[in-house]
């Protein structure tokens, strides 16, 4: 404990010394062998420091303060890339300053080709693997490690995001047709069409909005260009076979730019695609997600099997009763609104608002 107090006192003394140097231009000017940018700037909202080996003095690594008082060190951002051993030496000098400045965590962003640093950061300083970023333009991937700096306090760093986000498009035409696809299933040498008709969709790309993702997926899978109107619903499930992660899947309401637009499927993913009248879907199909949307959002409830002889006529009458011969409109939709905290950028926020005439009656019930 006394050793920790000594380390903390020494770090605090170094911090005060650096702050004094920064506030004394005449003193900095006399230290011609030490670049001004090599002096650690403390107490700012974006904490940055630099390293220099001038006159045998080693200064801490650059780091930028993250939300919740985290310090991020990105090896790629260093002007003079140090060797692995040099980086670990600079890291050892940076950590006490971060602790003295009451930072909660330290993060290392390590290019995969510098992975030798991982072993040293782990064995010497107790860093743990947090996640690995996939390769992107200009880099070969990044290993991200973290260290909780508040000794004796619970580690509050959340795990890497464990939820994938997908989006489907419910394309509703003016003629009350919906755009449906069947995917391929089975091995490549013996593929068969999936049993159910479903909505076109897929996972969001990094930085995509629901509007961008849903229209892109529909275009890629069916060749139909659409305009985004609103969000209809979403599901949230857990324990997917792929790594046991969770899944959020959003269904967006889209409108085709051309009525009954020509279809051009993606043969690698889609085995079939067609426009289907809503009344025919209700009479012949059982996809649970689409059925739920039609019932809850549009008031089109499927009746129990065997409760009538002519399903086709029953559902044609139901669709006409709900839509009045016009394009079907959902009763409730989620529209995008902006939420803003002070001067921060606006956050797209989805709020339920009436759609269509706002009726709350579910038609087709006994």
C-alpha positions in Angstrom: 0.0 0.0 0.0 2.8 2.4 0.8 4.4 1.6 -2.6 1.1 2.5 -4.2 0.8 5.8 -2.3 4.4 6.6 -3.3 3.6 5.9 -7.0 0.5 8.0 -6.9 2.4 10.8 -5.2 5.2 10.7 -7.8 2.7 10.7 -10.6 0.8 13.7 -9.1 4.1 15.5 -8.7 5.0 14.8 -12.4 1.5 16.1 -13.4 1.9 19.3 -11.5 5.4 19.8 -12.9 4.1 19.3 -16.5 1.2 21.8 -15.8 3.7 24.3 -14.5 5.9 24.0 -17.6 2.9 24.5 -19.8 1.9 27.6 -17.9 5.4 29.1 -18.1 6.3 30.0 -21.7 9.7 31.3 -20.8 10.6 28.1 -19.1 9.4 26.0 -22.1 11.3 28.3 -24.4 14.6 27.7 -22.5 14.1 23.9 -22.9 15.1 24.0 -26.5 15.9 20.3 -26.5 12.3 19.4 -25.5 9.5 20.0 -28.0 6.6 21.8 -26.5 4.2 19.2 -27.8 6.1 16.6 -25.8 4.8 18.0 -22.6 1.7 16.3 -21.3 -1.4 18.5 -21.3 -3.5 17.7 -18.2 -6.9 18.8 -17.1 -8.4 19.3 -20.6 -11.5 17.6 -22.0 -9.3 15.8 -24.5 -6.2 14.6 -22.8 -3.2 14.1 -25.0 0.4 13.6 -24.4 3.4 12.8 -26.5 6.6 10.8 -26.3 10.1 12.0 -27.0 13.6 10.6 -26.3 15.3 13.9 -26.4 18.2 14.2 -23.9 17.3 10.7 -22.6 14.0 11.8 -21.2 11.0 9.6 -22.1 7.6 11.2 -22.0 4.3 9.3 -21.9 2.3 8.0 -24.8 -0.3 10.1 -26.5 -3.8 9.2 -25.4 -7.3 10.7 -25.9 -9.9 10.7 -23.2 -13.0 8.7 -24.0 -16.5 9.0 -22.4 -16.7 7.8 -18.8 -13.0 8.8 -18.3 -11.3 6.2 -20.4 -7.9 6.8 -22.1 -7.4 5.5 -25.6 -3.9 4.8 -27.0 -3.9 4.2 -30.8 -0.6 2.9 -32.0 -1.4 4.0 -35.6 -1.8 7.6 -34.5 1.8 7.9 -33.2 3.9 10.1 -35.3 7.1 8.1 -34.7 6.1 4.5 -34.4 8.1 3.0 -31.5 9.3 -0.6 -31.4 7.3 -3.1 -29.4 9.7 -2.8 -26.4 9.7 1.0 -26.6 6.0 1.1 -26.7 5.7 -1.0 -23.6 8.2 1.2 -21.8 6.3 4.3 -22.7 3.1 2.6 -21.6 4.6 1.9 -18.2 5.3 5.6 -17.8 1.8 6.6 -19.0 -0.3 4.4 -16.7 0.7 6.2 -13.4 -0.3 9.5 -14.9 -3.6 8.1 -16.0 -4.2 6.9 -12.5 -3.2 10.2 -11.0 -5.7 12.0 -13.3 -8.5 9.8 -11.9 -9.1 8.0 -15.3 -11.1 4.9 -15.1 -9.7 2.8 -17.9 -7.0 2.5 -20.5 -7.5 1.2 -24.0 -4.9 0.0 -26.5 -5.7 -0.1 -30.2 -3.0 -2.4 -31.6 -2.7 -3.2 -35.4 -2.8 -7.0 -35.9 0.7 -7.0 -37.4 2.0 -5.6 -34.1 0.3 -8.4 -32.1 3.5 -9.1 -30.1 2.6 -6.1 -28.0 -0.5 -8.0 -26.8 1.5 -10.5 -24.8 3.6 -7.8 -23.1 0.6 -5.6 -22.3 -1.1 -8.6 -20.8 1.7 -10.1 -18.8 3.4 -6.9 -17.6 0.4 -4.6 -17.0 -2.7 -6.8 -16.8 -4.4 -5.7 -20.0 -7.2 -7.9 -21.2 -8.5 -8.6 -24.7 -11.8 -6.7 -25.3 -12.4 -7.3 -29.0 -10.9 -7.3 -32.5 -12.0 -4.9 -35.2 -12.2 -6.3 -38.7 -9.8 -5.1 -41.4 -10.9 -1.8 -43.0 -9.6 0.5 -45.7 -5.9 1.2 -45.0 -5.4 -1.3 -42.1 -5.2 -5.0 -41.4 -7.5 -5.1 -38.4 -7.1 -3.9 -34.9 -6.8 -5.7 -31.6 -8.4 -3.7 -28.8 -7.3 -4.3 -25.2 -8.5 -2.7 -22.0 -7.3 -2.2 -18.4 -9.4 -1.0 -15.4 -7.4 1.6 -13.6 -9.4 2.0 -10.3 -7.7 -0.6 -8.1 -10.2 -2.1 -5.6 -13.2 -0.8 -7.4 -15.5 -3.0 -9.6 -14.6 -3.1 -13.2 -17.4 -1.2 -15.0 -16.2 -1.7 -18.6 -19.0 -3.3 -20.5 -18.3 -6.3 -22.8 -18.0 -5.9 -26.5 -21.4 -5.3 -28.1 -23.1 -8.7 -28.3 -26.1 -7.9 -30.5 -26.4 -7.9 -34.2 -28.9 -5.6 -35.9 -30.8 -6.5 -39.0 -33.6 -4.9 -41.1 -36.3 -6.1 -43.4 -38.5 -4.1 -45.8 -42.3 -4.6 -46.0 -42.9 -3.2 -49.4 -46.5 -2.3 -49.8 -47.7 -1.2 -53.3 -50.7 1.0 -54.1 -52.5 -2.2 -55.2 -51.9 -3.7 -51.7 -49.3 -6.2 -52.9 -46.4 -7.1 -50.8 -42.9 -8.0 -52.1 -41.9 -11.5 -50.9 -38.8 -13.7 -51.4 -37.7 -17.2 -50.8 -34.1 -17.9 -49.9 -32.0 -20.9 -50.8 -31.4 -23.6 -48.2 -29.1 -26.6 -48.0 -25.6 -27.2 -49.4 -24.4 -25.4 -52.6 -24.5 -28.7 -54.6 -28.1 -29.5 -53.6 -29.9 -26.2 -52.8 -33.6 -26.1 -52.4 -36.0 -23.1 -52.0 -37.0 -22.2 -48.4 -40.4 -23.3 -47.4 -41.9 -19.9 -46.5 -42.2 -16.7 -48.3 -40.5 -13.9 -46.3 -39.6 -10.3 -46.4 -36.3 -9.2 -48.1 -33.7 -8.0 -45.6 -30.4 -8.6 -43.9 -27.9 -7.1 -41.5 -27.0 -3.4 -41.3 -23.7 -2.3 -42.6 -21.6 -0.1 -40.2 -23.0 3.4 -40.0 -26.2 2.6 -41.9 -29.6 3.8 -40.8 -32.7 1.6 -40.9 -33.9 3.6 -43.9 -30.7 3.0 -45.8 -30.4 -0.7 -44.8 -33.9 -1.7 -45.7 -34.0 0.0 -49.1 -30.5 -1.4 -49.9 -31.4 -4.9 -48.9 -34.6 -4.9 -51.0 -32.8 -3.5 -54.0 -30.0 -6.0 -53.7 -32.3 -9.0 -53.3 -35.1 -8.1 -55.6 -34.0 -5.2 -57.9 -36.9 -3.1 -56.7 -36.2 0.5 -55.8 -38.2 1.8 -52.8 -38.6 4.8 -50.6 -38.6 4.5 -46.8 -41.7 5.5 -44.9 -41.4 4.4 -41.3 -40.6 1.6 -38.9 -43.3 -0.9 -38.2 -42.0 -3.2 -35.5 -38.9 -5.0 -34.2 -38.0 -8.2 -32.4 -35.3 -8.8 -29.9 -34.1 -12.4 -29.4 -31.2 -14.0 -27.7 -28.9 -17.1 -27.9 -28.4 -17.3 -31.7 -26.5 -20.2 -33.0 -23.8 -17.9 -34.3 -21.6 -17.3 -31.2 -24.7 -17.2 -28.9 -25.3 -13.5 -29.6 -28.5 -11.5 -29.5 -30.4 -10.1 -32.4 -32.5 -7.0 -33.1 -34.5 -7.2 -36.3 -36.4 -4.1 -37.5 -39.2 -4.2 -40.1 -39.5 -1.0 -42.1 -42.5 0.1 -44.3 -41.4 0.9 -47.8 -43.1 2.1 -50.9 -42.0 1.0 -54.4 -41.1 3.8 -56.7 -42.8 2.0 -59.6 -46.0 0.0 -59.1 -45.6 -3.7 -59.5 -41.9 -3.0 -60.4 -40.0 -5.6 -62.4 -38.1 -8.1 -60.2 -34.4 -8.9 -60.7 -33.4 -11.4 -58.0 -29.9 -12.0 -56.5 -29.4 -15.7 -57.6 -26.7 -16.3 -54.9 -29.2 -15.6 -52.1 -32.7 -15.7 -53.5 -34.5 -18.6 -55.1 -37.7 -16.9 -56.0 -39.4 -13.5 -55.6 -42.9 -12.2 -56.3 -45.5 -9.6 -55.6 -48.4 -11.1 -53.7 -51.8 -9.6 -52.8 -52.3 -9.1 -49.1 -55.6 -11.0 -49.2 -53.9 -13.9 -50.9 -51.1 -13.9 -48.4 -53.6 -14.1 -45.5 -55.5 -16.9 -47.3 -52.5 -19.0 -48.2 -49.4 -18.1 -46.1 -48.4 -18.5 -42.4 -45.1 -16.6 -42.0 -45.4 -15.6 -38.3 -43.7 -12.2 -38.4 -45.7 -11.0 -41.5 -48.9 -12.4 -40.0 -48.3 -10.6 -36.7 -47.6 -7.2 -38.5 -50.7 -7.5 -40.7 -52.8 -8.3 -37.6 -51.4 -5.8 -35.1 -50.3 -2.9 -37.4 -53.0 -3.2 -40.0 -55.9 -4.8 -38.2 -56.0 -7.8 -40.6 -56.5 -10.8 -38.3 -56.3 -14.3 -39.7 -59.3 -16.4 -38.8 -59.0 -19.9 -37.4 -58.5 -22.6 -39.9 -61.7 -24.4 -40.9 -63.9 -21.6 -39.7 -65.1 -20.8 -43.2 -65.3 -22.3 -46.7 -64.1 -19.5 -48.9 -60.9 -17.9 -47.4 -60.1 -16.1 -50.6 -63.4 -14.1 -50.6 -63.3 -13.6 -46.8 -59.8 -12.0 -46.9 -60.6 -10.0 -50.0 -63.6 -8.5 -48.2 -61.5 -7.9 -45.0 -58.8 -6.0 -46.9 -61.4 -3.9 -48.7 -63.1 -3.1 -45.4 -59.9 -2.0 -43.7 -58.4 -0.1 -46.7 -61.5 1.2 -48.3 -60.1 0.2 -51.7 -57.1 2.4 -51.1 -53.5 1.5 -50.2 -53.5 -0.1 -46.7 -52.1 2.1 -44.0 -50.7 0.9 -40.6 -52.5 2.2 -37.5 -49.3 2.9 -35.6 -45.9 3.5 -36.9 -42.5 4.6 -35.5 -41.4 7.8 -37.0 -37.9 9.3 -36.6 -37.5 12.3 -34.4 -34.4 14.1 -33.2 -33.3 14.1 -29.6 -30.5 16.5 -28.7 -28.4 16.9 -25.5 -27.1 20.4 -25.4 -24.8 21.1 -28.4 -24.2 17.4 -29.2 -25.3 16.1 -32.6 -29.0 15.1 -32.8 -29.8 11.4 -32.1 -32.4 9.7 -34.4 -35.1 8.5 -32.0 -38.1 6.4 -33.1 -41.5 7.3 -31.5 -44.8 5.6 -32.1 -47.3 7.9 -33.8 -50.7 7.2 -35.4 -50.6 6.0 -39.0 -53.6 6.1 -41.3 -56.7 7.1 -39.6 -55.4 6.1 -36.1 -58.2 3.5 -35.6 -57.6 1.1 -32.8 -60.2 -1.5 -33.7 -58.9 -4.9 -34.9 -61.1 -6.0 -37.7 -61.7 -9.6 -38.6 -62.3 -10.7 -35.0 -65.3 -12.7 -34.2 
